[in-house]
Amino acid sequence: MGEGEILSQQAREIEHSLRSQRAPELFPQDVASEFVLPDYDGRSLANVPATLAELLGVTLSEVASPLRDVYWRDLAQGVRRVVLVLLDA
């Protein structure tokens, strides 16, 4: 299995895990099946500030923990600058 296939499999597993976090009782039936609850335990935009700080060698207190290591730790070597563009819908 090539690296691209492994990454694709990981992406499918992550998507499946995220999509399994639902709360149908909170939403009207016509949208409940499409709405996915955020995962603030390492897989959310709320985890980005601490992740960027860690990339730059700083630990932030009183913020959400960094993203789970699997998403970024392999990219963390030698980081000197970070450009962040967030789009959330």
Backbone atoms as SQL, in Angstrom:
CREATE TABLE atoms (id INTEGER PRIMARY KEY, chain TEXT, resi INTEGER, resn TEXT, atom TEXT, x REAL, y REAL, z REAL);
INSERT INTO atoms VALUES
  (1, 'A', 1, 'MET', 'N', 0.850, -1.167, 0.000),
  (2, 'A', 1, 'MET', 'CA', 0.000, 0.000, 0.000),
  (3, 'A', 1, 'MET', 'C', 0.903, 1.239, 0.000),
  (4, 'A', 2, 'GLY', 'N', 0.684, 2.160, -0.945),
  (5, 'A', 2, 'GLY', 'CA', 1.486, 3.368, -1.043),
  (6, 'A', 2, 'GLY', 'C', 1.099, 4.400, -0.001),
  (7, 'A', 3, 'GLU', 'N', 1.957, 5.432, 0.135),
  (8, 'A', 3, 'GLU', 'CA', 1.701, 6.469, 1.138),
  (9, 'A', 3, 'GLU', 'C', 0.373, 7.178, 0.893),
  (10, 'A', 4, 'GLY', 'N', 0.062, 7.462, -0.377),
  (11, 'A', 4, 'GLY', 'CA', -1.204, 8.117, -0.696),
  (12, 'A', 4, 'GLY', 'C', -2.398, 7.278, -0.293),
  (13, 'A', 5, 'GLU', 'N', -2.293, 5.970, -0.501),
  (14, 'A', 5, 'GLU', 'CA', -3.385, 5.074, -0.111),
  (15, 'A', 5, 'GLU', 'C', -3.539, 5.006, 1.406),
  (16, 'A', 6, 'ILE', 'N', -2.407, 5.021, 2.116),
  (17, 'A', 6, 'ILE', 'CA', -2.454, 4.994, 3.579),
  (18, 'A', 6, 'ILE', 'C', -3.106, 6.266, 4.098),
  (19, 'A', 7, 'LEU', 'N', -2.709, 7.414, 3.538),
  (20, 'A', 7, 'LEU', 'CA', -3.302, 8.685, 3.953),
  (21, 'A', 7, 'LEU', 'C', -4.788, 8.722, 3.636),
  (22, 'A', 8, 'SER', 'N', -5.172, 8.188, 2.477),
  (23, 'A', 8, 'SER', 'CA', -6.588, 8.148, 2.118),
  (24, 'A', 8, 'SER', 'C', -7.371, 7.284, 3.094),
  (25, 'A', 9, 'GLN', 'N', -6.804, 6.161, 3.483),
  (26, 'A', 9, 'GLN', 'CA', -7.458, 5.286, 4.456),
  (27, 'A', 9, 'GLN', 'C', -7.589, 5.995, 5.797),
  (28, 'A', 10, 'GLN', 'N', -6.529, 6.677, 6.226),
  (29, 'A', 10, 'GLN', 'CA', -6.590, 7.418, 7.485),
  (30, 'A', 10, 'GLN', 'C', -7.664, 8.501, 7.417),
  (31, 'A', 11, 'ALA', 'N', -7.738, 9.198, 6.299),
  (32, 'A', 11, 'ALA', 'CA', -8.749, 10.250, 6.129),
  (33, 'A', 11, 'ALA', 'C', -10.150, 9.659, 6.218),
  (34, 'A', 12, 'ARG', 'N', -10.367, 8.502, 5.595),
  (35, 'A', 12, 'ARG', 'CA', -11.681, 7.853, 5.666),
  (36, 'A', 12, 'ARG', 'C', -12.024, 7.467, 7.106),
  (37, 'A', 13, 'GLU', 'N', -11.034, 6.947, 7.831),
  (38, 'A', 13, 'GLU', 'CA', -11.269, 6.556, 9.221),
  (39, 'A', 13, 'GLU', 'C', -11.588, 7.770, 10.092),
  (40, 'A', 14, 'ILE', 'N', -10.870, 8.857, 9.876),
  (41, 'A', 14, 'ILE', 'CA', -11.124, 10.086, 10.637),
  (42, 'A', 14, 'ILE', 'C', -12.520, 10.611, 10.327),
  (43, 'A', 15, 'GLU', 'N', -12.862, 10.655, 9.046),
  (44, 'A', 15, 'GLU', 'CA', -14.189, 11.147, 8.663),
  (45, 'A', 15, 'GLU', 'C', -15.284, 10.281, 9.280),
  (46, 'A', 16, 'HIS', 'N', -15.111, 8.970, 9.214),
  (47, 'A', 16, 'HIS', 'CA', -16.110, 8.063, 9.800),
  (48, 'A', 16, 'HIS', 'C', -16.262, 8.326, 11.301),
  (49, 'A', 17, 'SER', 'N', -15.140, 8.480, 11.978),
  (50, 'A', 17, 'SER', 'CA', -15.175, 8.733, 13.415),
  (51, 'A', 17, 'SER', 'C', -15.878, 10.048, 13.731),
  (52, 'A', 18, 'LEU', 'N', -15.561, 11.095, 12.983),
  (53, 'A', 18, 'LEU', 'CA', -16.198, 12.393, 13.206),
  (54, 'A', 18, 'LEU', 'C', -17.693, 12.338, 12.915),
  (55, 'A', 19, 'ARG', 'N', -18.056, 11.676, 11.820),
  (56, 'A', 19, 'ARG', 'CA', -19.472, 11.608, 11.443),
  (57, 'A', 19, 'ARG', 'C', -20.299, 10.753, 12.398),
  (58, 'A', 20, 'SER', 'N', -19.646, 9.932, 13.184),
  (59, 'A', 20, 'SER', 'CA', -20.387, 9.101, 14.135),
  (60, 'A', 20, 'SER', 'C', -20.798, 9.890, 15.381),
  (61, 'A', 21, 'GLN', 'N', -20.288, 11.089, 15.526),
  (62, 'A', 21, 'GLN', 'CA', -20.629, 11.928, 16.684),
  (63, 'A', 21, 'GLN', 'C', -21.844, 12.781, 16.352),
  (64, 'A', 22, 'ARG', 'N', -22.972, 12.269, 16.680),
  (65, 'A', 22, 'ARG', 'CA', -24.227, 12.948, 16.348),
  (66, 'A', 22, 'ARG', 'C', -25.108, 13.054, 17.584),
  (67, 'A', 23, 'ALA', 'N', -26.026, 13.969, 17.514),
  (68, 'A', 23, 'ALA', 'CA', -27.015, 14.128, 18.583),
  (69, 'A', 23, 'ALA', 'C', -28.355, 14.420, 17.931),
  (70, 'A', 24, 'PRO', 'N', -28.983, 13.407, 17.334),
  (71, 'A', 24, 'PRO', 'CA', -30.212, 13.627, 16.577),
  (72, 'A', 24, 'PRO', 'C', -31.338, 14.235, 17.401),
  (73, 'A', 25, 'GLU', 'N', -31.304, 14.032, 18.712),
  (74, 'A', 25, 'GLU', 'CA', -32.368, 14.592, 19.543),
  (75, 'A', 25, 'GLU', 'C', -32.279, 16.116, 19.668),
  (76, 'A', 26, 'LEU', 'N', -31.148, 16.700, 19.275),
  (77, 'A', 26, 'LEU', 'CA', -30.966, 18.151, 19.393),
  (78, 'A', 26, 'LEU', 'C', -31.461, 18.936, 18.183),
  (79, 'A', 27, 'PHE', 'N', -31.690, 18.255, 17.065),
  (80, 'A', 27, 'PHE', 'CA', -31.978, 18.958, 15.824),
  (81, 'A', 27, 'PHE', 'C', -33.231, 18.410, 15.155),
  (82, 'A', 28, 'PRO', 'N', -33.866, 19.231, 14.328),
  (83, 'A', 28, 'PRO', 'CA', -35.015, 18.731, 13.573),
  (84, 'A', 28, 'PRO', 'C', -34.599, 17.533, 12.722),
  (85, 'A', 29, 'GLN', 'N', -35.509, 16.638, 12.501),
  (86, 'A', 29, 'GLN', 'CA', -35.202, 15.392, 11.800),
  (87, 'A', 29, 'GLN', 'C', -34.608, 15.621, 10.414),
  (88, 'A', 30, 'ASP', 'N', -35.040, 16.677, 9.714),
  (89, 'A', 30, 'ASP', 'CA', -34.546, 16.893, 8.351),
  (90, 'A', 30, 'ASP', 'C', -33.076, 17.307, 8.303),
  (91, 'A', 31, 'VAL', 'N', -32.501, 17.808, 9.400),
  (92, 'A', 31, 'VAL', 'CA', -31.084, 18.177, 9.398),
  (93, 'A', 31, 'VAL', 'C', -30.243, 17.313, 10.335),
  (94, 'A', 32, 'ALA', 'N', -30.867, 16.585, 11.213),
  (95, 'A', 32, 'ALA', 'CA', -30.133, 15.814, 12.219),
  (96, 'A', 32, 'ALA', 'C', -29.142, 14.838, 11.604),
  (97, 'A', 33, 'SER', 'N', -29.492, 14.220, 10.492),
  (98, 'A', 33, 'SER', 'CA', -28.599, 13.226, 9.892),
  (99, 'A', 33, 'SER', 'C', -27.356, 13.852, 9.278),
  (100, 'A', 34, 'GLU', 'N', -27.380, 15.142, 8.993),
  (101, 'A', 34, 'GLU', 'CA', -26.236, 15.820, 8.385),
  (102, 'A', 34, 'GLU', 'C', -25.370, 16.568, 9.391),
  (103, 'A', 35, 'PHE', 'N', -25.907, 16.868, 10.563),
  (104, 'A', 35, 'PHE', 'CA', -25.178, 17.668, 11.534),
  (105, 'A', 35, 'PHE', 'C', -24.233, 16.792, 12.336),
  (106, 'A', 36, 'VAL', 'N', -22.972, 17.195, 12.405),
  (107, 'A', 36, 'VAL', 'CA', -21.953, 16.465, 13.147),
  (108, 'A', 36, 'VAL', 'C', -21.486, 17.347, 14.301),
  (109, 'A', 37, 'LEU', 'N', -21.462, 16.799, 15.485),
  (110, 'A', 37, 'LEU', 'CA', -20.996, 17.554, 16.642),
  (111, 'A', 37, 'LEU', 'C', -19.484, 17.751, 16.584),
  (112, 'A', 38, 'PRO', 'N', -18.995, 18.881, 17.035),
  (113, 'A', 38, 'PRO', 'CA', -17.545, 19.102, 17.069),
  (114, 'A', 38, 'PRO', 'C', -16.879, 18.149, 18.062),
  (115, 'A', 39, 'ASP', 'N', -15.642, 17.817, 17.786),
  (116, 'A', 39, 'ASP', 'CA', -14.849, 16.983, 18.686),
  (117, 'A', 39, 'ASP', 'C', -13.758, 17.869, 19.277),
  (118, 'A', 40, 'TYR', 'N', -14.023, 18.434, 20.436),
  (119, 'A', 40, 'TYR', 'CA', -13.083, 19.368, 21.052),
  (120, 'A', 40, 'TYR', 'C', -11.913, 18.668, 21.731),
  (121, 'A', 41, 'ASP', 'N', -11.879, 17.364, 21.666),
  (122, 'A', 41, 'ASP', 'CA', -10.797, 16.605, 22.290),
  (123, 'A', 41, 'ASP', 'C', -9.711, 16.281, 21.266),
  (124, 'A', 42, 'GLY', 'N', -9.226, 17.301, 20.573),
  (125, 'A', 42, 'GLY', 'CA', -8.095, 17.111, 19.675),
  (126, 'A', 42, 'GLY', 'C', -8.417, 17.081, 18.203),
  (127, 'A', 43, 'ARG', 'N', -9.676, 17.344, 17.815),
  (128, 'A', 43, 'ARG', 'CA', -10.021, 17.337, 16.389),
  (129, 'A', 43, 'ARG', 'C', -10.984, 18.481, 16.075),
  (130, 'A', 44, 'SER', 'N', -10.580, 19.697, 16.447),
  (131, 'A', 44, 'SER', 'CA', -11.462, 20.842, 16.279),
  (132, 'A', 44, 'SER', 'C', -10.641, 22.101, 16.014),
  (133, 'A', 45, 'LEU', 'N', -11.291, 23.101, 15.450),
  (134, 'A', 45, 'LEU', 'CA', -10.627, 24.397, 15.279),
  (135, 'A', 45, 'LEU', 'C', -10.191, 24.971, 16.620),
  (136, 'A', 46, 'ALA', 'N', -10.888, 24.608, 17.679),
  (137, 'A', 46, 'ALA', 'CA', -10.513, 25.084, 19.013),
  (138, 'A', 46, 'ALA', 'C', -9.128, 24.594, 19.420),
  (139, 'A', 47, 'ASN', 'N', -8.649, 23.528, 18.789),
  (140, 'A', 47, 'ASN', 'CA', -7.345, 22.964, 19.110),
  (141, 'A', 47, 'ASN', 'C', -6.208, 23.569, 18.290),
  (142, 'A', 48, 'VAL', 'N', -6.529, 24.408, 17.339),
  (143, 'A', 48, 'VAL', 'CA', -5.508, 24.972, 16.447),
  (144, 'A', 48, 'VAL', 'C', -4.547, 25.924, 17.165),
  (145, 'A', 49, 'PRO', 'N', -5.001, 26.865, 18.003),
  (146, 'A', 49, 'PRO', 'CA', -4.039, 27.774, 18.640),
  (147, 'A', 49, 'PRO', 'C', -2.934, 27.051, 19.418),
  (148, 'A', 50, 'ALA', 'N', -3.285, 26.071, 20.212),
  (149, 'A', 50, 'ALA', 'CA', -2.281, 25.334, 20.976),
  (150, 'A', 50, 'ALA', 'C', -1.358, 24.539, 20.059),
  (151, 'A', 51, 'THR', 'N', -1.885, 24.058, 18.950),
  (152, 'A', 51, 'THR', 'CA', -1.063, 23.324, 17.992),
  (153, 'A', 51, 'THR', 'C', -0.024, 24.240, 17.369),
  (154, 'A', 52, 'LEU', 'N', -0.449, 25.411, 16.929),
  (155, 'A', 52, 'LEU', 'CA', 0.488, 26.365, 16.335),
  (156, 'A', 52, 'LEU', 'C', 1.544, 26.788, 17.347),
  (157, 'A', 53, 'ALA', 'N', 1.139, 26.997, 18.572),
  (158, 'A', 53, 'ALA', 'CA', 2.102, 27.354, 19.613),
  (159, 'A', 53, 'ALA', 'C', 3.133, 26.244, 19.793),
  (160, 'A', 54, 'GLU', 'N', 2.677, 25.003, 19.828),
  (161, 'A', 54, 'GLU', 'CA', 3.605, 23.878, 19.981),
  (162, 'A', 54, 'GLU', 'C', 4.560, 23.774, 18.797),
  (163, 'A', 55, 'LEU', 'N', 4.054, 24.041, 17.589),
  (164, 'A', 55, 'LEU', 'CA', 4.926, 24.030, 16.411),
  (165, 'A', 55, 'LEU', 'C', 6.069, 25.026, 16.567),
  (166, 'A', 56, 'LEU', 'N', 5.786, 26.121, 17.250),
  (167, 'A', 56, 'LEU', 'CA', 6.782, 27.170, 17.450),
  (168, 'A', 56, 'LEU', 'C', 7.511, 27.037, 18.785),
  (169, 'A', 57, 'GLY', 'N', 7.287, 25.928, 19.481),
  (170, 'A', 57, 'GLY', 'CA', 8.010, 25.654, 20.711),
  (171, 'A', 57, 'GLY', 'C', 7.466, 26.327, 21.951),
  (172, 'A', 58, 'VAL', 'N', 6.209, 26.709, 21.929),
  (173, 'A', 58, 'VAL', 'CA', 5.583, 27.387, 23.062),
  (174, 'A', 58, 'VAL', 'C', 4.409, 26.537, 23.549),
  (175, 'A', 59, 'THR', 'N', 4.196, 26.514, 24.844),
  (176, 'A', 59, 'THR', 'CA', 3.031, 25.837, 25.400),
  (177, 'A', 59, 'THR', 'C', 2.076, 26.888, 25.940),
  (178, 'A', 60, 'LEU', 'N', 0.843, 26.845, 25.499),
  (179, 'A', 60, 'LEU', 'CA', -0.178, 27.783, 25.965),
  (180, 'A', 60, 'LEU', 'C', -0.955, 27.158, 27.111),
  (181, 'A', 61, 'SER', 'N', -1.292, 27.966, 28.083),
  (182, 'A', 61, 'SER', 'CA', -2.144, 27.474, 29.166),
  (183, 'A', 61, 'SER', 'C', -3.531, 28.074, 28.999),
  (184, 'A', 62, 'GLU', 'N', -4.489, 27.419, 29.578),
  (185, 'A', 62, 'GLU', 'CA', -5.875, 27.882, 29.575),
  (186, 'A', 62, 'GLU', 'C', -6.493, 27.985, 28.181),
  (187, 'A', 63, 'VAL', 'N', -6.062, 27.136, 27.278),
  (188, 'A', 63, 'VAL', 'CA', -6.693, 27.003, 25.965),
  (189, 'A', 63, 'VAL', 'C', -6.919, 25.519, 25.728),
  (190, 'A', 64, 'ALA', 'N', -7.681, 25.193, 24.716),
  (191, 'A', 64, 'ALA', 'CA', -7.895, 23.784, 24.372),
  (192, 'A', 64, 'ALA', 'C', -6.553, 23.136, 24.035),
  (193, 'A', 65, 'SER', 'N', -6.454, 21.858, 24.263),
  (194, 'A', 65, 'SER', 'CA', -5.225, 21.122, 23.967),
  (195, 'A', 65, 'SER', 'C', -4.928, 21.159, 22.469),
  (196, 'A', 66, 'PRO', 'N', -3.688, 20.845, 22.071),
  (197, 'A', 66, 'PRO', 'CA', -3.363, 20.805, 20.639),
  (198, 'A', 66, 'PRO', 'C', -4.152, 19.711, 19.913),
  (199, 'A', 67, 'LEU', 'N', -4.172, 19.819, 18.601),
  (200, 'A', 67, 'LEU', 'CA', -4.732, 18.748, 17.781),
  (201, 'A', 67, 'LEU', 'C', -4.012, 17.450, 18.110),
  (202, 'A', 68, 'ARG', 'N', -4.647, 16.353, 17.867),
  (203, 'A', 68, 'ARG', 'CA', -4.005, 15.060, 18.109),
  (204, 'A', 68, 'ARG', 'C', -2.718, 14.968, 17.289),
  (205, 'A', 69, 'ASP', 'N', -1.696, 14.390, 17.888),
  (206, 'A', 69, 'ASP', 'CA', -0.372, 14.305, 17.266),
  (207, 'A', 69, 'ASP', 'C', -0.384, 13.738, 15.856),
  (208, 'A', 70, 'VAL', 'N', -1.230, 12.770, 15.614),
  (209, 'A', 70, 'VAL', 'CA', -1.244, 12.100, 14.317),
  (210, 'A', 70, 'VAL', 'C', -1.460, 13.080, 13.165),
  (211, 'A', 71, 'TYR', 'N', -2.109, 14.213, 13.430),
  (212, 'A', 71, 'TYR', 'CA', -2.419, 15.165, 12.374),
  (213, 'A', 71, 'TYR', 'C', -1.269, 16.100, 12.034),
  (214, 'A', 72, 'TRP', 'N', -0.321, 16.269, 12.945),
  (215, 'A', 72, 'TRP', 'CA', 0.672, 17.308, 12.690),
  (216, 'A', 72, 'TRP', 'C', 2.091, 17.004, 13.154),
  (217, 'A', 73, 'ARG', 'N', 2.298, 16.065, 14.020),
  (218, 'A', 73, 'ARG', 'CA', 3.619, 15.854, 14.621),
  (219, 'A', 73, 'ARG', 'C', 4.697, 15.569, 13.570),
  (220, 'A', 74, 'ASP', 'N', 4.377, 14.845, 12.506),
  (221, 'A', 74, 'ASP', 'CA', 5.366, 14.553, 11.460),
  (222, 'A', 74, 'ASP', 'C', 5.795, 15.804, 10.703),
  (223, 'A', 75, 'LEU', 'N', 5.015, 16.863, 10.776),
  (224, 'A', 75, 'LEU', 'CA', 5.315, 18.110, 10.067),
  (225, 'A', 75, 'LEU', 'C', 6.004, 19.132, 10.962),
  (226, 'A', 76, 'ALA', 'N', 6.264, 18.799, 12.204),
  (227, 'A', 76, 'ALA', 'CA', 6.681, 19.780, 13.202),
  (228, 'A', 76, 'ALA', 'C', 8.166, 20.123, 13.195),
  (229, 'A', 77, 'GLN', 'N', 8.976, 19.379, 12.495),
  (230, 'A', 77, 'GLN', 'CA', 10.413, 19.618, 12.537),
  (231, 'A', 77, 'GLN', 'C', 10.811, 20.862, 11.755),
  (232, 'A', 78, 'GLY', 'N', 11.590, 21.730, 12.383),
  (233, 'A', 78, 'GLY', 'CA', 12.168, 22.877, 11.693),
  (234, 'A', 78, 'GLY', 'C', 11.212, 24.010, 11.365),
  (235, 'A', 79, 'VAL', 'N', 10.070, 24.072, 12.002),
  (236, 'A', 79, 'VAL', 'CA', 9.100, 25.137, 11.718),
  (237, 'A', 79, 'VAL', 'C', 9.627, 26.453, 12.288),
  (238, 'A', 80, 'ARG', 'N', 9.661, 27.484, 11.444),
  (239, 'A', 80, 'ARG', 'CA', 10.090, 28.817, 11.888),
  (240, 'A', 80, 'ARG', 'C', 8.972, 29.842, 11.766),
  (241, 'A', 81, 'ARG', 'N', 8.083, 29.628, 10.816),
  (242, 'A', 81, 'ARG', 'CA', 6.967, 30.552, 10.603),
  (243, 'A', 81, 'ARG', 'C', 5.704, 29.740, 10.342),
  (244, 'A', 82, 'VAL', 'N', 4.598, 30.325, 10.715),
  (245, 'A', 82, 'VAL', 'CA', 3.309, 29.683, 10.477),
  (246, 'A', 82, 'VAL', 'C', 2.373, 30.717, 9.878),
  (247, 'A', 83, 'VAL', 'N', 1.725, 30.353, 8.791),
  (248, 'A', 83, 'VAL', 'CA', 0.677, 31.179, 8.200),
  (249, 'A', 83, 'VAL', 'C', -0.619, 30.403, 8.378),
  (250, 'A', 84, 'LEU', 'N', -1.595, 31.039, 8.976),
  (251, 'A', 84, 'LEU', 'CA', -2.853, 30.364, 9.270),
  (252, 'A', 84, 'LEU', 'C', -3.996, 31.044, 8.538),
  (253, 'A', 85, 'VAL', 'N', -4.747, 30.249, 7.803),
  (254, 'A', 85, 'VAL', 'CA', -5.972, 30.714, 7.159),
  (255, 'A', 85, 'VAL', 'C', -7.069, 29.760, 7.620),
  (256, 'A', 86, 'LEU', 'N', -8.067, 30.273, 8.309),
  (257, 'A', 86, 'LEU', 'CA', -9.170, 29.445, 8.796),
  (258, 'A', 86, 'LEU', 'C', -10.435, 29.754, 8.023),
  (259, 'A', 87, 'LEU', 'N', -11.071, 28.718, 7.539),
  (260, 'A', 87, 'LEU', 'CA', -12.382, 28.828, 6.905),
  (261, 'A', 87, 'LEU', 'C', -13.284, 27.849, 7.626),
  (262, 'A', 88, 'ASP', 'N', -14.345, 28.342, 8.168),
  (263, 'A', 88, 'ASP', 'CA', -15.263, 27.488, 8.906),
  (264, 'A', 88, 'ASP', 'C', -16.662, 27.743, 8.377),
  (265, 'A', 89, 'ALA', 'N', -17.390, 26.669, 8.155),
  (266, 'A', 89, 'ALA', 'CA', -18.744, 26.832, 7.625),
  (267, 'A', 89, 'ALA', 'C', -19.742, 26.184, 8.543);
